Amino acid sequence: MLRLLTLLLFSLFTHSSTAATILIVGDSLSAAYGLRMEDGWVALLQKAHPEHHWVNASISGDTTQDGLGRLAEQLTLHEPDLLIIELGANDGLRGLPVNLVSENLQQMINQGKSLDARILLLGIQIPSNYGPRYTQKFANLYVELADKNRIGLVPF
């Protein structure tokens, strides 16, 4: 995943001579839950690309509703050039309706775009024990949102 994110960052900011502000809004996967903070993927990317200003606003346990509820403040506070959204795992593990997860993510994308931030969506997969129908619908929502909004997507 780090290689893919590095390539995406390179492609997004190679034509810019200024440092970018990158805001990450996520859950435990981005908050380095169970790891030392310096071993999480955000810290590793920050170490690899110190020319950018990294803001990790991820909170373990967050759902898309939680992220949506605090995104406006984070966008105003940091005015990011790039918004990375890594949310949905906790929604899926709770069996929340896929359309609700999609709506929350869409609103987050809309908020980021309203400030002219580039958006990168990180896809989430949930365990197959939730049934093939729910699992597939859940995985597809990230692809659909990325296509619909013409934003970057990093598959899970």
N, C-alpha and C positions, 0 to 999 in steps of 0.2 A: 504494500500500500504506500509506503514512503516513497518508493521510486516513482509510482504513478502520480502522487501528489507533487513531487518535485518537478516532474515533467510538465504537469499542468501549470504550476507556478511559473516555471520558466517560460512557457508559451504565453501566459497571460501578461507577464511583465518584462519581457525582453526588449520591448520597444520603449520602455520608460526608463528615464535616468534617475527618477526619484524613488525613494523607498515607499513601499505600499504598506498600508495598515490592513491587517488581516484579522478579522473577528471570527472566532469559532464559537458556535452555539451548539452544545451537544450534551450528551449524558455521560455515564461512567466510561464509555469507550474513549471519549476525548478528555475526560477528567483524570485519566490514569488510575482509575480505581484498582486497588490491589497492587499497584506498582509504586515505585518511587517516582515523584513528579518528573524528575529528569529522565526517566525511562519511558515516559508516555510519548505517543506519536507526535503530539503538538510540540513538546519540548525538543524532540529529535529534529523536527523540521526547523524549529527556531534556531537550533544550534547549527544546522546545515545552511540556513539562510538568515544570518544575523542582520543583513541589510534591511530587512523588513521589520515593521513593528507588529508583534504578535499579541493578540488579546484572547486569552482562553477563558471564555465566559461559560464554560461547561460545568454542569452540576450533576453528580451521580444521582440516579433515580428520576431524572427529569423526563417528562412526557412531552409530546409536541405542544400540548396545551400550556405546560409550564414554560417552555421556551418561547412560545408566542406571547405569553403574558409579560415577559421581561425583555423582549427583543427591542421594542421601541426605545426604551431607555438606553439600552446598549448601543443602538445605532446613533442616537443623538449624542451620547457621550464620546463615542470613538470615531464616528464618521468613516467607516471602513471603505477601502477600495475594493476589497474582496470579503464576502460573507460566506463562510463555510458552515453549512447546516448538517449536523450529524445527530438526528433525532428520529425516534420511532420505535426503537428496540423495546422500551418499557411499555409503550402503547400496545405493541404486538404481544408481549408477554402477558399483558393483562387482558388480551382478547378484545381490545376496543375496536369499534367498527372501522373498517378500512376507509370508508368515506370521510369519517371524522379526522383521521390521521392525515388524509390527503388534503382536506380543507384547511387544517391548521398549517401544514407545510406550505400550501398555496398562499395563505395570508402572510407567512414569513417571507416567502419569495417576493410577494408584492411589496412588502415594506422595504426590503433590501433594494429592489429595483427603483422604488420611489426616490431613493437617495443616490441613484446611479451607481450602486455597488454591483460588481460582478458577483454572480452567485455560483457556488459549487455545492452540489447536493451529494452527500455520501449515502449510498444505498445501504439498506439493512435487510438482513434475512432473519427469519425466526425459525425455531426448531420445527421439524416436520410433524411433531406430535399434535400440532394444532389443526391438522387435517390438510389434505392437498389443496382444497378449494381456497381456504383462508390463507394458507402459506403462499400460494401462487398469486392471489389477488394482492397480498401485502408486498411481495417482491415486485410485482408489476407497477405498483403505484409510483415508485421512484423513477422508473423508466418513462412512464407516462408524463409525470410532472416535468422531467428534464426535457423531453421532446416538446411538450406543449409550450414551455416557457423559454426554450432555446438556451438552456443553461447547461453547465458542465455536470457530469455525473461520474462518480467513482463507484463502480459496483462493489458490493460487499466482499 
